[in-house]
Amino acid sequence: MNAVSSATPPAHALEVALLQLNPIVGDLMGNAQDIINASRQAYADGARLVVTPEMALCGYPPEDLLLRPAFMQACEDAVGYIAQQLSDLPDLHLVLGHPLAGPGDDVRTRSWAVSRRLNAASLIRGGQIVASYAKRELPNYQVFDERRYFVGGREAGLGPVVCDIMGWRVGLLICEDAWFEEPAQAAAAQGAQALVVINASPYHAGKRAEREARMSERAQALGMPLVYAHMVGGQDEVVFDGASFAVDAQGRVAARASSFEVATLHLSLLPQGQIKGLLAPELSPEAEIWAALVCGVRDYLGKNGFPQALIGLSGGIDSALVLAIAVDALGADKVRTVMMPSPYTADISWIDAKDMADRLGVRHDEIAIAPMFNDFNKSLAPLFVGRVEDTTEENIQARIRGTLLMALSNKTGAIVLTTGNKSELATGYCTLYGDMAGGFAVIKDLAKTLVYRLSRWRNEQAALAGQVEPIPSRIITRPPSAELRPDQTDQDSLPEYDVLDAILERYMELDQSIEDIIGAGFNRADVDKVTRLIKINEYKRRQAPIGIRITHRAFGRDWRYPITSRFRA
């Protein structure tokens, strides 16, 4: 049975600011200055408790940077710099997320193998660290591997931390801690009247609602308000959706920041566990995923210094969706498209590709690959004598296109955005060094059925706004085809996408067995084919560029299957 806090909140309000920041991993002084500036502004606006996200100082996840003593020392120095820069605001209470050397550690000399690094939340006031809390529950699933880097507060012999802030007793928690009963109950046992949770919780579809529901349960069970400061922005394949929020003592979400935007959420903790603040509206499922994709593209290019995006535009649905996302993320002036027709490219493909490029106002070029394809075939003819044409010739076309795109990338500095979706990557319906060539896979985690759904949604949004639909309707309605041989369609070699995607979700995302999927009503031949293709194409996926994760299980950090394996069930 959950304990309910017996501590009565004080009779006065506590003004709180949740800093929804977008740090860059490793940019310690840049991140520190953002924290200082946002803290000063929040203080000027009346806040006396200011809260950053988890690991706001160094960005999340810093991965093996944490194993470098120089990095840990630089983090320690940056914490000191923040404290010193805010020391003239004696009644400002800053809760800062950062890595911290554990008890007895010397970050300058300890090796990674014996380190006791902590994922910490420190309370800074008057130029000093008043208290530091160590995360107790270290996630080691999906994209997380925190036990590689940290020791939990419990294992380090550190207990709960409850701080006096302007007469309020505030308990500190970090992300995963709040999903378990014990850390919050420990804070309540120490007299906490409110909980502050700092977070870097990677996005996947539906995560915001799940997050709010769990925190509502926690607040209601303890009978105390809970505030949740969350990171925003893209970091390699993960994105953080922001939507920082606060829950009152009755478990009601009473304040929420916007999703996928840097913001400061101001709120008041009131007597009797009430909360006063602005409540940003929830996004629709499609709007949420679209915002995640736009955020991922914008931050990957922006944080890594790429000046432009380059897309091979085929006239098909996948490249059309990638183009629409890229323009929304970067602006038309930073996106360039290239159409590379082969002997099998339908007229409507290059017509639709040019139409879409014109609609969005991006530079569009065409390079016919037929002469190069013929030259390849001539060169290989003596070696292919007696062998019929097959996927070899299809793949040559894809690889010619990949070579041309990478040449333009090298010459201009633009990054190639690949256009393959999750259904194709799962089944190997993609070409190594061809359509898989590039630097960032925008729709890598979108099943084909979701590609169509988002394309229609984006057009609907344009129509509602009185704008030209970005994706020509024929691109959405025509049967999908790689156009690498005469009259080719995807369904020549794959099940219908609604069937394929349903099998993929059950097998790959939900870990259902082959027999369980068949038992759910799917055709055995389809299930055997799809699961076999998933298995034998692992070697391709290992060589694919990283891409944006929008489901709870993507082909990336949270899919770690051996290439060489004989198990299949």
ABEGO torsion letter per residue (X at the ends): XBBBBABBBBABBBBBBBBBBBBBBGBAAAAAAAAAAAAAAAAAAGBABBBBBBGAAAEOBAEAAAABAAAAAAAAAAAAAAAAAAAABAABBBBBBBBBBBBGBBAAABBAAABBBBBBBBBBBGGBBABBBBBABBBABEABBAAAABBBAAAAGBBBBBBBBGGBBBBBBBEAAAABAAAAAAAAAAGBABBBBBBBBBBBBGAAAAAAAAAAAAAAAAGBBBBBBBBBEBBEABBBAEGBBBBBAAGBBABBBBBGBBBBBBBBBBBGGBBBBBBBBBBBAAAAAAAAAAAAAAAAAAAAGBABBBBBBAGBAAAAAAAAAAAAAAEAAABBBBBBBBAABBAAAAAAAAAAAAAAGBBBBBBBAAAAAAAAAAAAAAAABGBBBBAAAAAAAAAAAAAAAAAAAAAAGBBBBBABBAAAAAAGBBBBGBAABEABBAAAABBAAAAAAAAAAAAAAAAAAGBBBABBAAAAABBBBAGABBGBBAAAABBBAAAAAAAAAAAAAAGBBAAAAAAAGBBAAAAAAAAAAAAAAAAAAAABBBBBBABABBBBAABBBBABBABBX
